[in-house]
């Protein structure tokens, strides 16, 4: 049972995949939502240290976000979008597609470009699930590459600088 949204047909219609297909196109102005640990906020804003924890890069998949075209901000805290777990102590960060840095250079002797794109990766109970995809080609259908540490740090810093809104707080329904 959802903990924030009403458990009803509108919720399921909005969030569950059902027979819908992937929607690969993202508008530059489309809003994205990401959960973030509330204890890492300072004056309602994400911090660099908390951002490192909240945007941990891993093999095989990009940074999870929800698309506003198919969800509401509070949906990123729902068990349906959290692998079935309740996310107490989290808030929602809000940013837009064009806030995601497109290219970050490695800055080392190889001077590789790492390109970041959005990829719609729906899950059966969370159609809005998408990922910030990274590789050197910039083509989302090519394998994801974990960028080197200096690129990860610069990506987080750039995105953190561009997030303009304070985090959104939601209280679980009684």
N, C-alpha and C positions, 0 to 999 in steps of 0.2 A: 504494500500500500504506500503511495507517495506520502512524503512527510511535509511537503510545502504546498504543492498544488492540490486542488480538489481532485478526488478520485472519481472521475466521471468521463463520459464519452468525449468531451472537448479536449481533455487532457490526453487521453489515449490517441485521439485523432491527430493532435498536434505532435506528439512525441514518438509514438510507436511507428515503426517503418511500414508495417502492413505490406502492401504491394507496390509501394513507391520505389522509383529507381534513383540512382545517384544523380545529383545535380552538380556537375563539375564547375560551372561558371559561378564566380563570386563578383559582385559589384564592389568597386573600390570603397564605396561608402557603407557597405554592409557591416552591421555591428556584430562583434564577436564577444562571447562570454567565457570566462575562465575562473574556476574556483581557486581560492588563495587562503592560506591560513590567517585567521583573524589576528592571532598573537604577533604576527610579523608586520602588522600595520603600524605606522607612526603618523599620528594626526589624520587617520583615515586613508592614508596612501601607502601603496606597497613600497617596501624597502629593498635595496640591492641584496642584502643578505637573505631575506625571505624569498626574494625573486629567484635566487639560485636554487633554493629548495623547491619552490613551486614550479620552476621550469627546468627540471632535470632531464637532460637529453639521454635517450636510450637507443639501443640498437633496434632496428626494424620498424619504428613508428615515430611520428613527429609529436609535437606538443598538442595535447588535446584541447579543443575549444568547441563551443556550440555556436551554431549560426543563428542569427536573429530571424532569418527567413522561416525557420522551422521551430523556434523555441522562444521562451521567455527567459530573462536572466536567472530567475530562481531555479530553472530546470537543471542547471549544472550541479545543484546540490541534491537533486532527487536520486534515490537509489537506482532508478531506471537508467540514469546517466552516470552512475558511479559504481558500476559493476555489482550492484545489489547491496552496497553498503550505505549506511547513514553517515553523512559528512557534517557532524557537529563541529562547531568552532571554525567554520569557514565562511568567507564572504565571496562576493562576485566582483571580479574585475571586468570592466567594460572598455573595449577599444574597437577600432574599425580596421577593415582589411588593409587600407593604405597606411596604417600605423606600423604594419609588419615590415621590417627592413627587407628590401628586395635582394640586395647583394652586400656581402661583407667579405673583404679580402683577408686572406690568412695572415698577411703581414710578415711571412717568413721568406726564406730564400726561394721557395717554389712559387710564391705569390699566387696562390689559387683563389678563385672566386667561389664562394659558397652562396648559393641562391636559395631563397626562401619563398615558398608558394603555399597557398591554401589548397587542401585536398579534402573533398567531402568523403568521409569514411563512415557511413551510417552503420549503426548497430541495431539489432532487432527491436530493442526497447528504447532506443535513442537515435531517431532518424537525423537529428541535428548534429550529431557527433562529426567533427572534422578534425584535421590535423594541420599544423604548420609543418610543411614538408621541406626537407633540406637535402640538397645534393649539388654537385658542381654544374650539372647541365641545366637545372631549372625546370626540367620536365618531370611532372609529378608521377608519370607512369614508370619512370626509371627508379631504380632502388634508392631508398633513403640512405643518407650518409650522416653519421654522427660527426658534426664539425669538430675541429680541434678546440682545445680549451680557450684559447684566446679569441676565437670566433664566437664560441658560445657566450663568453663574457661580454663581448661587444654587442652581440645580438640582444642579450638581456638588457644591457644598459640602454641601447637605442629604443627598444620597445618600452622600457620603464619610463624613459624620458618623454615618450609620446602619449602615454596614457594620461588623459586629461581629467577624467572624472574620478571622484573619490569612490572607494569600494562601496558596493551595495550590500546592505545587511537584510537578512530575512529571518523571521522568527518561525520555528516549526508550528504547524497547526496543532491546536489542543485536541 
